Amino acid sequence: MEDDQKLKLLNQSEDNLDSYGNQEANAVVKDPGDNNDEENRDQLSSRSKKVFLATLSYITGCGAMALVLLASFFPVVAVNRHIYPYEIAVIFAIYPLMKFLSSTVIGLYLPQVGVNITIWMGLILEGGGLIIFAFLDRILDRNTFVVYCIITRGFQGVGAGLHLTASIACAIAINQDAIGTTIAIIEFAAGIALIISPIIGGVLYQYGGFKAPFLALGCLLVINSFLVIKFPRIHDIRASPPLKTFLKVLTMPRVVILYVTIILQTICVTFLDPTIAIHLRQFHLSSSAIGGLYGIQSLSYMIFCAVAGIIVDKTGKFRWINIYAFIILAVSFQFVGPAPYLKMHQSLTKIVIVFIFIGLAIALSVVSSYPDMAEILTSRKKKWINHENKFMVFSLTSGLANSGLALGQILGLLIGGALALKSDAAFNWTSSVLGFLALGQAIVMIILTAIDCANSNES
């Protein structure tokens, strides 16, 4: 009898050990507040997910403010210090460049580094960079001022890439059944930040001087970094070798096509940043009126993000939604100038309508790109990645998407500054060509979708 009891206890121990190993083998999200009551744990988990997503959206919004915080006043400060336009462009462009590099790298190594520590480091770097930037006005030498502006903005870009990539990967991991809605909520928060950030920056600069906007946002980001203490913990100890995995990902045509899609959608938006104000001079509008017109696009993007998230999760037709988005984008950009071959005059009414449709197209494309990328990487046909190792997939998805967005920001600014600023005719032709590129990308995605359907029917 005693031997039977010992044998029974031994079997139970082996079962518990196997269960523990299986739990550790997968990407698991653990809530620090879990208890032994299963029903209470489920309720707490659901509530924690909502609070966690709201917190991530808030942090992402605060981080997005750093991108455009200085847009309303820094160019004037730079000109007063006799800084050349190309140097101002470098100061602005270094942020997305470093964000591109850091997003790519951390997308590979996030499972090894850890989500919480990555978000914390990113917020500290970006917040610390802003605080240091606040005191650069004390530098009297022009060249030294430019160099330190570039360095500190670079640190801010690295920090943004770290915490944004980790935040989105973690948000997707805990909301795997609603990736579209998750991205929509985060992008909605970022959209609000992009609208109010130049306004807040301008007001703080007007009443508090050069230091005020950077100190305020920098300290806020540093304070936000302590929120990670209460974040859920993600465990993933079966991560594939990062570099080997990434190289295999880059050989997948579907990934490359989707990556180009993300870059092109961002180019179309950021191309307008340095050019639209000059293009609208023909209507003799005030600066505030021009800002209001451009804000229509951001407002449209925010509103349609919420709608796009629901549509993406309900239908699951990620690729087709992206195709429709690029067709809308292609048509809209023929009327931005408008295109010279249309032989029509521009009007404020047409511009407002075009901006609304551009916001719709970008919202549909951004929200559908993340789940589409995740679906590609979790395909069971790819033997090189374990479909159960989902957090590695979410990390790569977030890293690739964010690096593509950052690269698109750089290229959009370069295209706008190098081509479209030369004349109104150059702006009209450039916007038209971007529209045709969007149409070409839509055709490529249609062909890719047809090939995928044919392969699935054969199997």
Protein Blocks (a to p, Z undefined) as FASTA:
>chain_A
ZZmmmmmmmmmmmmmmmmmmmmmmpccdddfkbcfblklmmmmmmmmmmmmmmmmmmmmm
mmmmmmmmmmmmmmmmmmmnopafklmmmmmmmmmmmmmmmmmmmmmmmmmnopklmmmm
mmmmmmmmmmmmmmmmmpmblklmmmmmmmmmmmmmmmmmmmmmmmmmmmmmmmmmlmml
mmmmmmmmmmmmmmmmmmmmmmmmmmnojmlmmmmmmmmmmmmmmmmmmpccdddfkbcc
fklmmmmmmmpmklmmmmmmmmmmmmmmmmmmmmmmmmmmmnopafklmmmmmmmmmmmm
mmmmmmmmmmmmmnopmmlmmmmmmmmmmmmmmmmmmcfklopacdfklmmmmmmmmmmm
mmmmmmmmmmmmmmmmmpmklmkbcfklmmlmmmmmmmmmmmmmmmmmmmmmmmmmmmmm
mpmklmmmmmmmmmmmmmmmmmmmmmmmmmmmmmmmmZZ
